[in-house]
């Protein structure tokens, strides 16, 4: 090791100086002397002294000795290799000693020759047994003079052999939590460092094919045999088991328990909107909770005046599911209200969702609009479009008159939430004018008049007849066009195959006909080619 160790000696009255330095055995040392004063150190002396110390027994043993198996049938012993300065001699090595921590067990030992090695594996050992281990330093002179430290370790763990028994549902606490209870497992069957128990749960999804979805495990300390599991969801069916586990393995599962969680309180309603429609009417609309957690029964609504009107009592009502709107018609004019809505299931009431709204004062409704739609020759539908910048109103009616008659008629008063009515028994083919009237109590506002003309019954029938006729003509043209195209395709194919059939092999045709020349055309051909008459041909 090339490292200098400093030994400081104070000035004395002597002419010479000396220092006592502790050295390690079996090491080569070099010495030099440096003078130091207030201003610093001088140069080292030029003459160096050398020293070789003799070997000796090791003075210490390895530290951080431990033992633990990494397989069910072995024991691994670990230690920290010693620094070379502590070897104190040649042929440095380790003596490893171990024995079962049981009555009558004897020490087993062997040497590890590599001084830099830090572990050794002992195989073919019983599963999870307690051992005493030692690691002793050793060199050519002999064993360490220091007594070795004894460490305690265990051979490898294996899968527990038994499962906890008698798992049961001790209590269904609420819609998401149950308390489970079981009997402690036999400790001799753990075969490892007993860590405790695991509750394993599965959600059972029923449908075309039953499917299970595993939930996260719940860990229970080894000294407990009951636990509150709060990870389930309302209205779902689950199965659960309990297993014992050691430092490496889970044991076999015990009995399976099945249970269905009860209904729970729903989450808050969504998208609540409140609006003042008049001096005494508040409209509320909402969507059902994102998490019903049960079968929705209905909704509670409360209407309470703000702090400035604390003398007014809170009013509460209930509407059945699936209704998702309500009109509060007994509000006070020009008053701020807090409107709250919350859902209810068999498991209880959900959280409230609240909004503030202020009712209108006593004033006329804003100017409304309307939309007309002719339904027949004598019926027209009127749609009320409330004012968006003023008081909307709480009801409407329609005044209408045949132009030129001077007689006005009035429809029934239609309260909100309805916004449509149908005027019937109008005369066909006449011009009419209509005015929509929005009201809030005894205050009214009229819309601009709109004009419309009813349709003559005969003309309406003719229009329908013409439309049907046009539809029939279109179908007729389509069928005729398709037939024409089909005929053309057939003719083209016929001509093509006919032309192809006119071409044939002359040789083949002659063979089929043979050498019969009795026909007149053959005789004429022979006379023309060879100049012979019919009498010269022998048949």
C-alpha positions in Angstrom: 0.0 0.0 0.0 1.6 3.3 -1.1 0.3 5.6 1.6 2.1 7.7 4.2 1.0 7.9 7.8 2.1 11.1 9.6 3.5 11.0 13.1 4.1 14.4 14.7 6.8 14.9 17.4 7.0 18.3 19.3 10.3 20.1 19.8 12.3 19.2 22.8 15.6 20.3 24.3 17.3 17.2 23.0 19.8 17.2 20.2 18.0 14.2 18.6 14.4 13.3 18.2 12.5 10.0 18.2 9.0 8.8 17.6 7.2 5.5 18.4 5.1 4.3 15.5 2.7 1.3 15.6 3.2 -0.9 12.6 1.3 -3.8 11.1 2.8 -7.3 10.6 4.1 -8.5 7.2 4.4 -4.9 5.7 7.3 -3.0 4.0 7.6 0.5 5.4 9.6 3.6 4.3 10.3 6.5 6.6 11.2 10.1 6.0 11.5 13.2 8.2 10.1 16.7 7.5 10.7 19.8 9.6 7.8 22.1 10.2 7.6 25.7 11.7 5.2 28.6 11.8 5.7 29.3 8.1 5.1 25.8 6.9 6.8 22.4 6.2 10.2 22.0 4.7 11.4 19.5 2.2 11.6 15.9 3.2 14.9 14.4 4.2 16.9 12.9 1.4 17.8 9.7 3.2 15.0 7.3 3.6 14.8 4.5 6.2 13.3 1.1 5.3 11.6 -1.5 7.5 10.1 -4.9 6.9 7.8 -6.1 9.7 7.5 -9.9 10.3 4.3 -11.9 9.8 1.9 -12.6 12.7 -1.5 -14.1 13.4 -4.5 -12.0 12.1 -5.6 -9.5 14.7 -9.2 -9.3 13.6 -12.0 -11.3 11.9 -14.3 -10.3 9.0 -17.2 -8.0 9.9 -20.9 -7.9 8.8 -21.3 -11.6 8.9 -24.8 -12.8 8.1 -26.6 -15.9 6.7 -29.9 -16.4 4.7 -30.9 -19.0 2.2 -32.0 -18.0 -1.3 -33.4 -21.4 -2.2 -35.5 -23.8 0.0 -32.5 -26.2 0.4 -29.5 -23.9 0.9 -27.8 -21.5 3.3 -25.8 -18.5 2.0 -23.2 -17.0 4.4 -22.0 -13.4 3.7 -19.2 -11.3 5.2 -17.1 -8.3 4.3 -13.6 -9.2 2.9 -10.8 -7.9 5.1 -8.4 -5.2 4.1 -4.9 -6.4 3.0 -3.3 -4.4 5.8 -5.0 -6.8 8.2 -3.9 -10.1 6.6 -0.7 -10.1 8.7 0.9 -12.9 6.8 1.0 -15.1 3.7 -1.7 -17.5 2.5 -4.5 -15.4 4.0 -7.9 -17.2 3.8 -11.2 -17.6 5.7 -12.4 -20.4 7.9 -16.3 -20.7 7.6 -18.1 -22.5 10.5 -21.8 -23.2 10.8 -24.2 -25.5 12.7 -27.9 -25.9 13.3 -29.1 -24.0 16.4 -30.5 -27.2 17.9 -29.5 -29.4 20.8 -26.7 -31.9 19.9 -25.8 -30.2 16.6 -22.0 -30.1 15.8 -20.0 -27.3 14.1 -19.1 -27.9 10.5 -16.3 -25.9 9.0 -14.3 -25.4 5.7 -11.8 -23.0 4.3 -12.3 -20.4 1.6 -9.0 -19.8 -0.2 -9.9 -16.5 -2.0 -9.2 -13.6 0.4 -11.5 -11.3 -1.7 -14.5 -13.6 -1.7 -17.5 -12.3 0.3 -20.0 -15.2 0.4 -20.4 -19.0 0.2 -23.4 -21.2 -0.5 -24.0 -24.4 1.5 -26.4 -26.7 -0.3 -28.6 -29.7 0.7 -29.8 -28.1 3.9 -33.3 -28.5 5.5 -35.8 -25.8 4.7 -36.0 -22.8 7.0 -33.9 -23.9 9.9 -32.0 -21.7 12.4 -28.2 -21.7 12.1 -25.2 -20.3 13.9 -22.4 -19.1 11.6 -18.8 -17.8 12.1 -16.2 -16.5 9.7 -12.6 -16.6 11.1 -9.5 -15.0 9.5 -6.6 -17.4 8.9 -3.1 -17.1 7.5 0.2 -19.2 7.3 0.9 -18.4 11.0 -2.5 -19.5 12.2 -6.0 -18.4 13.2 -7.0 -15.0 14.4 -6.3 -14.3 18.0 -9.7 -12.7 18.3 -12.8 -14.7 19.1 -15.1 -14.7 16.0 -18.5 -13.1 16.1 -21.5 -15.6 15.9 -24.3 -14.6 13.6 -27.8 -16.2 13.4 -29.3 -17.0 10.0 -31.9 -19.2 8.4 -31.9 -21.6 5.5 -34.2 -20.9 2.5 -37.9 -20.4 2.7 -40.5 -22.5 0.9 -44.3 -22.3 0.1 -46.4 -22.5 3.2 -48.1 -25.9 3.5 -51.5 -24.9 5.1 -54.2 -22.3 4.6 -56.0 -20.3 7.3 -59.4 -21.9 8.1 -62.9 -20.7 8.8 -62.9 -17.5 6.8 -66.2 -15.7 7.3 -68.0 -12.4 6.9 -68.1 -11.0 10.5 -69.9 -7.8 9.5 -71.0 -5.9 6.4 -70.1 -2.4 7.7 -71.5 -0.3 4.9 -71.8 -0.4 1.1 -68.0 -0.5 0.5 -66.6 -2.2 3.6 -66.8 -5.7 5.2 -65.1 -7.2 8.2 -63.5 -10.6 7.6 -62.4 -13.1 10.3 -60.6 -16.4 10.2 -58.5 -18.8 12.4 -54.8 -18.5 12.8 -52.7 -20.8 10.6 -50.4 -23.5 12.1 -47.0 -21.8 12.5 -45.2 -25.1 11.8 -46.6 -25.0 8.2 -45.3 -21.5 7.4 -41.8 -22.7 6.3 -40.3 -19.2 6.4 -40.4 -15.8 8.2 -44.1 -15.4 8.9 -45.1 -12.0 7.5 -48.9 -12.2 8.0 -52.0 -12.7 5.9 -53.2 -11.5 2.5 -56.9 -10.9 1.7 -57.4 -11.6 -2.0 -60.7 -10.4 -3.6 -62.3 -10.7 -7.0 -65.2 -8.8 -8.5 -67.6 -11.2 -10.2 -69.0 -9.8 -13.5 -72.0 -11.7 -14.7 -73.2 -11.6 -18.3 -72.9 -13.8 -21.3 -69.9 -15.4 -19.6 -68.9 -15.0 -16.0 -65.7 -13.0 -15.6 -63.7 -12.2 -12.5 -61.5 -9.1 -12.0 -58.9 -9.2 -9.2 -58.7 -6.4 -6.7 -55.6 -5.3 -4.9 -54.5 -7.4 -1.9 -55.0 -6.3 1.6 -52.1 -7.1 4.0 -52.8 -8.1 7.6 -50.2 -8.4 10.4 -49.2 -11.8 11.6 -50.7 -11.3 15.1 -54.2 -10.5 13.7 -57.0 -12.7 12.5 -59.5 -10.0 11.5 -59.5 -7.0 9.2 -61.8 -4.3 7.8 -61.6 -4.4 4.0 -62.8 -1.1 2.5 -62.3 -1.4 -1.3 -65.6 -2.7 -2.6 -68.4 -1.0 -4.6 -72.1 -1.0 -3.9 -74.4 -3.5 -5.6 -71.5 -5.7 -6.8 -70.8 -9.4 -5.9 -67.3 -10.5 -4.8 -65.4 -13.5 -3.7 -62.6 -13.5 -1.2 -60.0 -15.8 0.2 -57.2 -15.5 2.9 -53.7 -16.8 2.5 -50.7 -16.9 4.8 -47.4 -15.7 3.4 -43.7 -15.7 4.4 -40.8 -13.7 3.2 -40.9 -15.2 -0.3 -44.1 -17.2 -1.0 -47.9 -17.1 -0.6 -49.5 -20.1 0.9 -52.5 -22.0 -0.5 -55.9 -20.2 -0.3 -58.5 -21.3 2.3 -62.3 -21.4 1.9 -63.9 -18.9 -0.5 -66.6 -16.6 0.8 -69.1 -14.9 -1.5 -70.9 -11.7 -0.7 -72.9 -8.9 -2.4 -72.5 -5.3 -1.2 -75.6 -3.4 -0.3 -76.7 -0.1 -1.9 -74.8 3.0 -1.0 -75.4 6.7 -0.9 -75.1 8.2 -4.4 -72.6 10.8 -5.5 -73.7 14.4 -6.2 -76.1 15.2 -9.1 -74.4 16.7 -12.2 -75.0 19.8 -14.3 -77.4 21.6 -12.0 -78.9 24.7 -13.5 -81.4 27.1 -11.8 -83.2 30.0 -13.3 -85.8 32.5 -12.2 -88.7 32.5 -14.6 -90.7 35.2 -12.8 -91.2 36.9 -9.5 -92.3 33.7 -7.8 -91.0 30.8 -9.9 -87.6 29.1 -9.9 -86.8 26.4 -12.4 -84.3 23.6 -11.5 -82.8 21.1 -13.9 -80.0 18.5 -13.4 -78.5 15.2 -14.5 -78.4 12.0 -12.4 -75.2 11.2 -10.4 -72.2 9.8 -12.1 -72.1 7.1 -9.4 -75.6 6.1 -8.4 -74.2 3.3 -6.1 -77.7 1.8 -6.0 -81.1 2.1 -7.4 -82.1 5.8 -7.6 -85.4 6.5 -5.9 -85.7 10.2 -6.5 -84.3 13.6 -5.6 -84.6 16.0 -2.7 -84.7 19.8 -3.3 -84.4 22.5 -0.8 -85.0 26.3 -1.3 -83.7 28.6 1.4 -83.6 32.4 1.3 -80.2 34.1 1.8 -78.9 35.4 5.1 -80.6 38.8 4.5 -83.9 37.0 4.7 -83.2 34.6 7.5 -86.7 34.8 8.9 -88.0 32.7 6.0 -88.0 28.9 6.6 -86.2 26.5 4.3 -88.7 24.7 2.0 -87.9 21.1 1.0 -89.6 18.8 -1.6 -89.0 15.4 -3.2 -89.4 14.3 -6.8 -89.4 10.7 -8.0 -86.8 9.2 -10.3 -86.5 9.6 -13.4 -87.7 13.2 -13.2 -84.8 15.6 -13.5 -86.5 19.0 -13.2 -88.7 20.9 -10.8 -90.6 24.2 -10.6 -90.6 26.0 -7.3 -93.7 28.3 -7.5 -93.9 29.9 -4.1 -90.7 32.0 -4.0 -90.7 35.6 -2.9 -90.1 38.4 -5.5 -86.7 40.0 -5.7 -85.2 37.5 -3.2 -81.9 35.5 -3.4 -82.4 31.8 -2.9 -79.9 28.9 -2.4 -81.2 25.9 -4.3 -79.8 22.5 -3.3 -80.5 19.1 -5.0 -79.3 15.7 -3.9 -80.2 12.1 -4.9 -81.5 9.2 -2.8 -81.1 5.4 -3.1 -81.9 2.6 -0.7 -78.4 3.2 0.8 -79.1 6.7 1.8 -78.9 10.3 0.6 -76.1 11.7 -1.5 -74.1 14.9 -1.3 -75.8 18.2 -2.0 -75.2 20.3 -5.1 -76.1 23.9 -4.6 -76.5 27.1 -6.6 -77.8 30.6 -5.8 -80.4 32.4 -7.9 -82.4 35.6 -7.4 -86.0 35.9 -8.3 -87.3 38.8 -10.5 -89.1 41.8 -9.0 -92.6 42.7 -9.9 -92.3 43.7 -13.5 -93.7 42.8 -16.9 -92.2 39.9 -18.8 -89.7 40.6 -21.5 -91.0 40.6 -25.1 -91.5 37.0 -26.2 -91.3 35.5 -29.6 -93.2 32.6 -31.3 -92.8 30.1 -34.0 -95.8 28.9 -36.2 -96.1 25.5 -37.8 -99.0 24.5 -40.0 -100.1 21.0 -39.1 -103.1 20.7 -41.4 -105.6 22.8 -43.3 -107.3 23.8 -40.0 -104.6 23.3 -37.3 -101.5 25.4 -36.5 -98.9 24.7 -33.7 -97.6 27.7 -31.8 -94.2 27.5 -29.9 -93.4 30.0 -27.2 -89.8 31.4 -27.2 -89.4 33.3 -23.8 -87.3 36.5 -23.6 -83.6 35.9 -22.9 -82.8 39.4 -21.7 -85.8 40.1 -19.5 -88.2 38.3 -17.2 -89.2 35.1 -19.2 -92.7 34.7 -17.7 -94.5 31.8 -16.1 -97.3 31.2 -18.6 -98.4 32.1 -22.1 -101.5 32.3 -24.3 -102.3 33.2 -27.9 -104.7 35.7 -29.4 -105.6 35.1 -33.0 -108.1 36.4 -35.6 -109.1 35.9 -39.2 -108.0 39.0 -41.0 -110.9 41.2 -41.8 -113.4 39.5 -39.4 -112.7 41.8 -36.5 -113.2 38.9 -34.1 -110.4 37.9 -31.8 -110.2 34.6 -30.0 -108.0 33.6 -27.1 -106.4 30.2 -26.3 -106.2 28.7 -22.9 -103.4 29.9 -20.6 -100.5 27.4 -20.8 -98.2 27.4 -17.7 -94.5 26.4 -17.8 -92.9 24.0 -18.3 -95.1 23.6 -21.5 -94.1 25.9 -24.3 -96.4 24.7 -27.1 -100.1 24.8 -27.9 -102.2 23.9 -31.0 -104.9 26.2 -32.4 -107.6 24.0 -34.0 -110.7 24.4 -36.2 -109.4 27.2 -38.4 -111.0 27.8 -41.7 -109.0 26.5 -44.7 -107.6 28.9 -47.3 -107.9 32.0 -45.0 -105.4 34.6 -43.7 -104.9 34.9 -40.0 -102.9 37.0 -37.5 -101.6 35.7 -34.2 -100.1 37.4 -31.1 -98.4 35.5 -28.3 -98.8 36.9 -24.7 -96.3 36.0 -22.0 -97.5 36.5 -18.4 -96.2 36.6 -14.9 -99.1 36.8 -12.5 -101.3 39.7 -13.6 -98.5 41.2 -15.8 -98.5 40.6 -19.5 -96.3 41.4 -22.5 -97.3 40.8 -26.2 -95.1 39.6 -29.0 -95.0 41.1 -32.5 -98.0 39.8 -34.6 -97.4 37.1 -37.1 -99.5 36.4 -40.2 -100.2 33.0 -41.7 -102.6 31.4 -44.2 -104.2 28.1 -43.8 -104.1 25.7 -46.7 -107.2 24.7 -48.8 -108.1 21.0 -48.2 -108.5 20.4 -52.0 -105.2 22.0 -52.8 -103.5 20.1 -50.0 -105.0 16.8 -51.4 -103.8 17.7 -54.9 -100.3 18.4 -53.6 -100.2 15.0 -52.0 -101.5 13.4 -55.2 -98.9 15.1 -57.3 -96.2 14.1 -54.9 -97.4 10.5 -55.1 -97.6 10.7 -58.9 -94.1 12.1 -59.2 -92.9 9.3 -57.0 -94.6 6.7 -59.2 -93.2 8.2 -62.4 -89.7 8.2 -61.0 -90.0 4.5 -60.2 -91.4 3.8 -63.7 -88.5 5.6 -65.3 -86.0 3.7 -63.2 -87.5 0.3 -64.0 -87.7 1.1 -67.8 -84.0 2.3 -67.8 -82.8 -0.9 -66.1 -84.8 -3.1 -68.5 -83.3 -1.3 -71.5 -79.8 -1.7 -70.3 -80.4 -5.4 -69.7 -81.7 -5.9 -73.2 -78.7 -4.1 -74.8 -76.3 -6.3 -72.8 -78.1 -9.5 -73.9 -78.0 -8.5 -77.6 -74.3 -7.6 -77.4 -73.5 -11.0 -75.9 -75.6 -12.8 -78.5 -73.9 -11.1 -81.5 -70.4 -11.8 -79.9 -71.0 -15.5 -79.5 -72.7 -15.9 -82.9 -69.7 -14.4 -84.8 -67.4 -16.6 -82.8 -69.4 -19.7 -83.8 -69.1 -19.0 -87.7 -65.4 -19.8 -87.6 -64.4 -23.5 -88.0 -61.7 -25.8 -89.2 -62.0 -26.7 -92.9 -60.2 -30.0 -92.5 -62.5 -31.0 -89.7 -65.5 -30.1 -91.7 -64.4 -32.1 -94.8 -63.8 -35.1 -92.6 -67.3 -34.9 -91.3 -68.7 -34.6 -94.8 -66.7 -37.5 -96.3 -66.0 -37.9 -100.1 -69.6 -37.9 -101.2 -69.8 -35.8 -104.4 -73.3 -36.5 -105.4 -74.4 -33.0 -104.6 -74.5 -30.6 -107.5 -72.2 -28.0 -106.0 -69.4 -30.6 -105.7 -69.9 -31.7 -109.3 -69.7 -28.2 -110.6 -66.6 -27.5 -108.7 -64.9 -30.6 -110.2 -65.9 -29.6 -113.7 -64.5 -26.1 -113.3 -61.2 -27.3 -111.8 -60.4 -30.3 -114.1 -62.5 -29.6 -117.1 -64.3 -33.0 -117.0 -68.0 -33.6 -117.4 -70.2 -35.4 -115.2 -69.8 -38.6 -117.3 -66.0 -38.7 -116.7 -66.4 -39.1 -112.9 -66.6 -42.6 -111.6 -68.8 -43.1 -108.6 
